[in-house]
Amino acid sequence: KNEVEQSPQNLTAQEGEFITINCSYSVGISALHWLQQHPGGGIVSLFMLSSGKKKHGRLIATINIQEKHSSLHITASHPRDSAVYICAVRYMDGGSQGNLIFGKGTKLSVKP
Amino acid sequence: GAGVSQTPSNKVTEKGKYVELRCDPISGHTALYWYRQSLGQGPEFLIYFQGTGAADDSGLPNDRFFAVRPEGSVSTLKIQRTERGDSAVYLCASSPSGNSYNEQFFGPGTRLTVL
Protein backbone atom coordinates (compact mmCIF):
# COMPACT_ATOMS: atom_id res chain seq x y z
CA LYS A 1 0.00 0.00 0.00
CA ASN A 2 1.32 3.43 -0.90
CA GLU A 3 1.57 5.44 2.28
CA VAL A 4 2.87 8.81 3.40
CA GLU A 5 4.16 9.05 6.94
CA GLN A 6 4.77 12.32 8.72
CA SER A 7 6.51 13.08 11.97
CA PRO A 8 6.00 14.46 14.46
CA GLN A 9 2.23 14.40 14.63
CA ASN A 10 2.19 17.40 16.95
CA LEU A 11 4.89 19.98 17.56
CA THR A 12 5.04 22.86 20.01
CA ALA A 13 7.84 25.38 19.69
CA GLN A 14 8.88 28.71 21.15
CA GLU A 15 9.02 31.72 18.89
CA GLY A 16 12.37 31.90 17.13
CA GLU A 17 13.09 28.18 17.19
CA PHE A 18 14.19 26.22 14.12
CA ILE A 19 11.55 23.66 13.18
CA THR A 20 11.80 20.46 11.16
CA ILE A 21 8.91 18.35 9.95
CA ASN A 22 9.64 15.03 8.27
CA CYS A 23 7.86 13.04 5.56
CA SER A 24 8.58 9.52 4.33
CA TYR A 25 6.95 7.65 1.46
CA SER A 26 7.12 4.11 0.23
CA VAL A 27 7.69 3.94 -3.53
CA GLY A 28 8.84 6.12 -6.41
CA ILE A 29 7.13 9.46 -6.81
CA SER A 30 6.85 12.03 -9.53
CA ALA A 31 6.39 14.97 -7.17
CA LEU A 32 6.09 15.81 -3.49
CA HIS A 33 4.07 18.71 -2.11
CA TRP A 34 4.21 20.54 1.19
CA LEU A 35 0.92 22.18 2.07
CA GLN A 36 -0.18 24.46 4.89
CA GLN A 37 -3.66 24.28 6.37
CA HIS A 38 -4.93 26.90 8.78
CA PRO A 39 -7.91 26.47 11.12
CA GLY A 40 -11.04 26.70 9.00
CA GLY A 41 -9.70 24.31 6.39
CA GLY A 42 -8.08 26.41 3.66
CA ILE A 43 -5.06 24.70 2.11
CA VAL A 44 -2.16 26.61 0.61
CA SER A 45 0.55 25.00 -1.44
CA LEU A 46 4.01 25.87 -0.06
CA PHE A 47 6.31 23.81 -2.24
CA MET A 48 6.25 21.25 -4.98
CA LEU A 49 9.51 19.43 -5.56
CA SER A 50 10.86 16.33 -7.23
CA SER A 51 14.54 16.72 -6.33
CA GLY A 52 16.95 18.82 -4.34
CA LYS A 53 15.94 21.79 -2.28
CA LYS A 54 13.67 24.82 -2.49
CA LYS A 55 13.58 27.95 -0.34
CA HIS A 56 10.91 30.59 0.09
CA GLY A 57 11.44 33.17 2.79
CA ARG A 58 11.88 31.35 6.09
CA LEU A 59 10.71 28.04 4.65
CA ILE A 60 13.04 25.41 3.20
CA ALA A 61 12.02 22.08 1.70
CA THR A 62 14.41 19.28 0.86
CA ILE A 63 13.93 15.88 -0.68
CA ASN A 64 16.16 12.80 -0.84
CA ILE A 65 14.85 10.59 -3.62
CA GLN A 66 17.07 7.63 -2.76
CA GLU A 67 15.94 7.61 0.87
CA LYS A 68 12.31 8.47 -0.03
CA HIS A 69 12.31 11.25 2.51
CA SER A 70 11.54 14.95 2.60
CA SER A 71 11.86 17.61 5.27
CA LEU A 72 10.23 20.99 5.74
CA HIS A 73 12.21 23.46 7.79
CA ILE A 74 11.04 26.73 9.28
CA THR A 75 13.70 29.15 10.45
CA ALA A 76 13.05 31.82 13.11
CA SER A 77 9.56 30.46 13.75
CA HIS A 78 6.72 32.85 14.54
CA PRO A 79 3.27 32.35 16.09
CA ARG A 80 1.71 33.04 12.70
CA ASP A 81 3.41 29.85 11.44
CA SER A 82 1.01 27.87 13.64
CA ALA A 83 -0.94 25.59 11.31
CA VAL A 84 -1.13 22.00 10.11
CA TYR A 85 1.59 21.12 7.63
CA ILE A 86 0.74 18.33 5.23
CA CYS A 87 3.01 16.31 2.98
CA ALA A 88 1.46 14.87 -0.18
CA VAL A 89 2.92 12.84 -3.04
CA ARG A 90 2.10 11.67 -6.51
CA TYR A 91 3.26 8.12 -7.07
CA MET A 92 4.78 6.88 -10.31
CA ASP A 93 2.67 3.75 -10.23
CA GLY A 94 1.34 3.88 -13.75
CA GLY A 95 -2.15 4.44 -12.44
CA SER A 96 -3.96 7.72 -12.16
CA GLN A 97 -1.75 10.68 -12.85
CA GLY A 98 -4.09 12.88 -11.00
CA ASN A 99 -4.46 12.32 -7.35
CA LEU A 100 -2.29 13.18 -4.40
CA ILE A 101 -1.74 10.84 -1.47
CA PHE A 102 -1.62 12.80 1.76
CA GLY A 103 0.05 12.35 5.10
CA LYS A 104 -2.02 12.96 8.20
CA GLY A 105 -0.35 16.28 8.83
CA THR A 106 1.80 17.81 11.54
CA LYS A 107 0.08 20.27 13.84
CA LEU A 108 2.52 23.05 14.69
CA SER A 109 1.95 25.50 17.50
CA VAL A 110 4.45 28.32 17.97
CA LYS A 111 4.23 30.07 21.34
CA PRO A 112 5.25 33.71 21.73
CA GLY B 1 -7.21 36.42 -10.34
CA ALA B 2 -9.91 34.37 -8.67
CA GLY B 3 -8.91 31.17 -6.98
CA VAL B 4 -10.87 27.96 -6.57
CA SER B 5 -14.22 28.59 -4.94
CA GLN B 6 -16.56 26.13 -3.28
CA THR B 7 -20.17 26.47 -2.23
CA PRO B 8 -21.68 26.20 0.23
CA SER B 9 -18.98 26.76 2.83
CA ASN B 10 -21.03 24.85 5.37
CA LYS B 11 -23.84 22.36 4.91
CA VAL B 12 -25.83 20.71 7.66
CA THR B 13 -28.22 17.98 6.62
CA GLU B 14 -30.12 15.09 8.09
CA LYS B 15 -29.27 11.44 7.65
CA GLY B 16 -30.80 10.08 4.47
CA LYS B 17 -30.96 13.40 2.62
CA TYR B 18 -29.35 14.26 -0.73
CA VAL B 19 -26.68 16.97 -0.98
CA GLU B 20 -24.79 18.69 -3.77
CA LEU B 21 -21.45 20.41 -3.31
CA ARG B 22 -20.15 22.77 -5.97
CA CYS B 23 -16.63 23.61 -7.07
CA ASP B 24 -15.59 26.46 -9.37
CA PRO B 25 -12.01 25.84 -10.51
CA ILE B 26 -9.55 28.45 -11.67
CA SER B 27 -10.49 29.53 -15.18
CA GLY B 28 -8.66 27.50 -17.81
CA HIS B 29 -7.64 24.68 -15.49
CA THR B 30 -8.49 21.39 -17.15
CA ALA B 31 -7.80 19.14 -14.17
CA LEU B 32 -10.13 19.11 -11.17
CA TYR B 33 -9.86 16.99 -8.04
CA TRP B 34 -12.19 16.21 -5.16
CA TYR B 35 -10.81 15.19 -1.76
CA ARG B 36 -12.43 14.45 1.58
CA GLN B 37 -10.87 15.29 4.92
CA SER B 38 -12.20 13.78 8.12
CA LEU B 39 -11.40 15.34 11.47
CA GLY B 40 -7.76 14.87 12.43
CA GLN B 41 -6.86 13.18 9.15
CA GLY B 42 -5.15 14.22 5.96
CA PRO B 43 -7.30 14.64 2.85
CA GLU B 44 -8.22 11.50 0.90
CA PHE B 45 -8.69 11.37 -2.84
CA LEU B 46 -12.20 10.91 -4.21
CA ILE B 47 -12.24 11.65 -7.93
CA TYR B 48 -10.21 13.37 -10.63
CA PHE B 49 -11.53 15.01 -13.81
CA GLN B 50 -9.55 15.80 -16.90
CA GLY B 51 -11.86 18.07 -18.87
CA THR B 52 -15.40 16.74 -18.77
CA GLY B 53 -14.54 13.14 -18.07
CA ALA B 54 -13.71 11.40 -14.82
CA ALA B 55 -10.17 10.14 -15.39
CA ASP B 56 -10.09 8.35 -12.04
CA ASP B 57 -13.01 7.77 -9.68
CA SER B 58 -11.33 5.05 -7.65
CA GLY B 59 -11.53 7.07 -4.44
CA LEU B 60 -15.31 7.33 -4.32
CA PRO B 61 -16.27 5.27 -1.26
CA ASN B 62 -19.48 3.76 -2.65
CA ASP B 63 -22.24 4.28 -5.20
CA ARG B 64 -23.92 6.95 -3.07
CA PHE B 65 -21.21 9.32 -4.25
CA PHE B 66 -21.21 10.73 -7.76
CA ALA B 67 -19.57 13.74 -9.41
CA VAL B 68 -20.05 15.52 -12.71
CA ARG B 69 -18.30 18.20 -14.70
CA PRO B 70 -20.52 18.58 -17.77
CA GLU B 71 -18.82 21.56 -19.41
CA GLY B 72 -15.29 20.98 -18.20
CA SER B 73 -15.32 23.80 -15.67
CA VAL B 74 -17.69 23.74 -12.68
CA SER B 75 -18.01 20.39 -10.92
CA THR B 76 -20.70 19.10 -8.60
CA LEU B 77 -20.18 16.35 -6.05
CA LYS B 78 -23.44 14.59 -5.26
CA ILE B 79 -24.10 12.45 -2.21
CA GLN B 80 -27.28 10.39 -1.95
CA ARG B 81 -28.80 8.99 1.25
CA THR B 82 -26.25 10.74 3.41
CA GLU B 83 -24.88 8.97 6.45
CA ARG B 84 -23.30 10.38 9.60
CA GLY B 85 -19.96 8.97 8.44
CA ASP B 86 -20.07 11.27 5.43
CA SER B 87 -19.47 14.24 7.72
CA ALA B 88 -16.17 15.79 6.66
CA VAL B 89 -14.64 18.74 4.86
CA TYR B 90 -14.87 18.22 1.11
CA LEU B 91 -12.01 19.89 -0.72
CA CYS B 92 -11.74 20.73 -4.38
CA ALA B 93 -8.51 21.51 -6.21
CA SER B 94 -7.64 22.40 -9.77
CA SER B 95 -4.49 22.48 -11.84
CA PRO B 96 -3.62 23.65 -15.36
CA SER B 97 -3.50 20.04 -16.54
CA GLY B 98 -3.19 16.56 -15.11
CA ASN B 99 0.55 16.63 -15.54
CA SER B 100 2.26 15.25 -12.45
CA TYR B 101 4.42 18.33 -12.17
CA ASN B 102 1.57 20.83 -12.04
CA GLU B 103 0.75 22.45 -8.74
CA GLN B 104 -2.76 21.92 -7.39
CA PHE B 105 -4.68 24.93 -6.12
CA PHE B 106 -7.15 24.21 -3.35
CA GLY B 107 -10.50 25.73 -2.58
CA PRO B 108 -11.58 26.61 0.97
CA GLY B 109 -13.65 23.44 1.30
CA THR B 110 -17.24 22.65 2.19
CA ARG B 111 -17.82 21.43 5.72
CA LEU B 112 -20.60 18.82 5.59
CA THR B 113 -22.31 17.77 8.79
CA VAL B 114 -24.81 14.93 8.69
CA LEU B 115 -26.99 14.79 11.79
Chai-1 contact restraints between the chains, C-beta under 6 A:
chainA,res_idxA,chainB,res_idxB,connection_type,confidence,min_distance_angstrom,max_distance_angstrom,comment,restraint_id
A,S30,B,S100,contact,1.0,0.0,6.0,A-B,restraint_1
A,A31,B,S100,contact,1.0,0.0,6.0,A-B,restraint_2
A,A31,B,Y101,contact,1.0,0.0,6.0,A-B,restraint_3
A,G41,B,V89,contact,1.0,0.0,6.0,A-B,restraint_4
A,G41,B,G109,contact,1.0,0.0,6.0,A-B,restraint_5
A,G42,B,P108,contact,1.0,0.0,6.0,A-B,restraint_6
A,I43,B,F106,contact,1.0,0.0,6.0,A-B,restraint_7
A,S45,B,E103,contact,1.0,0.0,6.0,A-B,restraint_8
A,M48,B,E103,contact,1.0,0.0,6.0,A-B,restraint_9
A,I86,B,G42,contact,1.0,0.0,6.0,A-B,restraint_10
A,R90,B,S100,contact,1.0,0.0,6.0,A-B,restraint_11
A,S96,B,D56,contact,1.0,0.0,6.0,A-B,restraint_12
A,Q97,B,G98,contact,1.0,0.0,6.0,A-B,restraint_13
A,Q97,B,S100,contact,1.0,0.0,6.0,A-B,restraint_14
A,G98,B,Y48,contact,1.0,0.0,6.0,A-B,restraint_15
A,G98,B,A55,contact,1.0,0.0,6.0,A-B,restraint_16
A,G98,B,D56,contact,1.0,0.0,6.0,A-B,restraint_17
A,G98,B,G98,contact,1.0,0.0,6.0,A-B,restraint_18
A,N99,B,F45,contact,1.0,0.0,6.0,A-B,restraint_19
A,N99,B,Y48,contact,1.0,0.0,6.0,A-B,restraint_20
A,F102,B,G42,contact,1.0,0.0,6.0,A-B,restraint_21
A,F102,B,P43,contact,1.0,0.0,6.0,A-B,restraint_22
A,G103,B,G42,contact,1.0,0.0,6.0,A-B,restraint_23
A,K104,B,Q41,contact,1.0,0.0,6.0,A-B,restraint_24
A,K104,B,G42,contact,1.0,0.0,6.0,A-B,restraint_25
A,G105,B,G42,contact,1.0,0.0,6.0,A-B,restraint_26
